[in-house]
């Protein structure tokens, strides 16, 4: 259940584009055609799926304070957390180079269409953001880190695929001249972000309702107890008045 909740929360509630607006440079530049958006989205999924769990291992066994205790007691006091950015980016750059080599080898047309934005995945803030969010949220296990990386990539893929499909359609629409290009793209992105915000109630609405019901029940019980005490006091007063002195 924890994996399912993390997956849907990463895809819909904490979407890298619509919740945090990360990776917007590639999102805006490569979303003119669905075919290129699919290629870049798949590359982002792969890089996030690989780098987030790898960086989780680095964080757990090298970077955190006391993480080097497995090397011996003399290393237990070492804190290498200041190296997080350097090692995370090095891991991401290595995986991006691997993706670039594979895409160039097996799909030269996609490689040419993506252009400079394929190697720029290495500095895509959505990729680095996945590893930093993993670290700040203190994800507990390697499996959850793998799930988080994959689901975050799926969320970014859905975002760029959706905007690419819309941009292909509105190309033939009568858009006002001042809004053509990036103007209407930003407006559509904002509207989709508002729509994705509504998914937050899927994971929190039930808990809030349960808490509300518990609070309402407690209030009813308090009122009932108070009413009972008042009735008992009134009956005592009536009995005392009727009893002859």
N, C-alpha and C positions, 0 to 999 in steps of 0.2 A: 504493500500500500504506500509505503514511503517513497518508493521509486516512481510509482504512478503519479503521486502528488507532485513530486519534484519535476517530472517530465512536463505535465500540463502547466505547472506554474512557470517553468522556464520558457515554454513556447508561447503562452498566451498572456500571462500576468506580467512577468519580468522580461518581456521581449526586448532584445538588445536594441532594436531600432525604435519601436514605438513607446517603450517605457524609459529608456535611457538615451536614445538618439546617438548610439555608438555605431561607428562604421558608415557614417552618412556620405563620406566622399565617394566610396565605391558604390554605395546604394543609389546615389543620384547619377553617377557617371555611366554605370554599366546597365542601367535599367531601361534603356531605350528599346531593347529587343528582348523577347522572352528567351530566345535561344542562348544569348550571352548571359542573361541573368541566371538561367539554370546552371550553366557551366561554372560561373563564379560562386553561386550558392552551394553547389556540390563541393567545390574546393574549400569553402569556408567550413562546411560541415566536417569534412575530413580533418582539416587542420585543428579545429576546436576539439573534435573527438580524440585526437591523439595528444595534443599539447596540454589540455586541462588535467588528465590523469597523470601524465608525465611530470607536470609541474607540482601536482599533489604529492608525488613521491619525493621530489626535490624538497618540497616544503616540510614534509613529515620527517625525513631522514637526514637532511642537511641544514636547512635554513632556520628552523625554529630553535629557540633557546633550549639547550639540552638535547637537541635532536641527534647530536653526534655521540651520545652516550654508548651507542652500540660499538664504537671504536675502542672504548675503554673509559674508565672512571676519570682519567685526567682530561678528557674532552667534554665532560658533562656540563661544564660551565660556559662553553663556547656559544655565542649567539651570532649567527651569520645572516640574520634577517635583512641587514642592509644590502645584501647581494641579491635580493628577490628580483628586482627589476632587470638586472643584468642577466641572470640565469634564465628568467622567464622569456625574455626577448631572444636570447640565444637559442633556446629550445624552439620557439616559434619560427625563427629565421631558418633553422635547419629543416623543419617540416615543410616550410614554404618552398625552399629550394627543391626538396624532393617532389612536391606537387608540380612545380614548374617544369622539372625534367620529364615527369610522366606525361603531363599535358602536351608538351612540345613533341614528345615522341609519338604519342598515339592520336592526337587531335591537333594537327598544325593549324587548321582553320580556326578552331576555338582559341588557340594560343595567340594567333594574330589578332583576332577580334577583341580579346581581353586586353591586349597591349600591356601598357605599363602597370595596369591595375592588378595583374596577377602577382608580380613580385612585391607590389605594395601591400599585399595581405600581411606581410611581415610587420608592417607598422600600422595595420588596421586596428583601431582602438577597440573594436568589438572582440578581436582575438585576445588581445592583452587583457581586456576587461573581464573575459571569462575566467582567466587564471587569477586575477586579482579578486574577483567576487568569490571565487572558490576559497581563496585564502581568508578573506575577511569574514565570510559566513561560516568558517570553520567546518567545512564538510567532513564528515566523520570517517568515511571509508573510501577505498579505491573504486568500488562499484558505483557509489553515489557520485564520485567525481567524474567517472566515465559517462554516467547518465546525464550529469549536468552539462558536460561538454557537448555531447551529442544533441541533447534537447535545445541547448542554446543555439547550436548551428541550425537546427531545424527551424527555430523561430526566425533567425536571420534570413534563411532561405525562403520561408513563406512571405516575409516582408518584401524582399526584392522581387520575388515572382509576382506578387500581387500588384506592385506598382508598375512593373514592366508590362503586365497584361493591360492595365488601365491606360498606360501611356500609349500603347499601340492602338487602343480604341479611340482615345481622344485626339489622336493625330488627325483624324478626319472629322472632328467635331468643330463646331463654331465657337471656339474659345475666344473671349475678348483679347484684343491685341496686347494690352499691357500685362496680361496674365499668361501669355504663351511661354512655353519652356519651363524654367525652374519655378516660376510663380505659381502656376496651377499645380505643379508637382508638390510644392511645399504645402499648399492648401489641402490636397488629397492626403498627403502624409499625416497632417494634423488631424483630419477627420478620421482616418483609420486608427490613429493613436487613441482618439477618444473612444472609438468603438472597442478597441482592445482593452481599455480600462474597465469596461463593463464586466470582463471576465474575472476581475478580482472578487466579485461577489460569489462566484462559484465555489471558492475555497474558504471564504470567511462568513458567508451568509448563514450557514447552518449553525456554526458555533455561536454567532451573535444571537440567533433566534433562541438557541438552547439557553444561553445565558440570560436572555430576556425573560424566557419562561420561568427559569429558576428564580430570578429576581421577583417576577410577578407573584409566583407561588409563595415566596417568603413574605412579601408584602401582605398577601391575603391572610397568611397564617398569623402575622403580627396583628392585623386588624381584628381577626377573630378572637385572638387571645385578649386583646384590649377590651373588646365588646363584652366578652364573658366576665372579665373582672368588674366592669362597670355594672353589669346586671347583678352580679353577686353582691356588690356593695349596696345597690338599691334595695335588694331583697332584705339584706341585713338591717338597713335603716327602717324599712316598713315593719319588719317584725318587732324591732325595738320600740317603735311608736305604738303598736297595738298592745304590746305586753303591758299590763297594769303595773304601776309603781307600788 
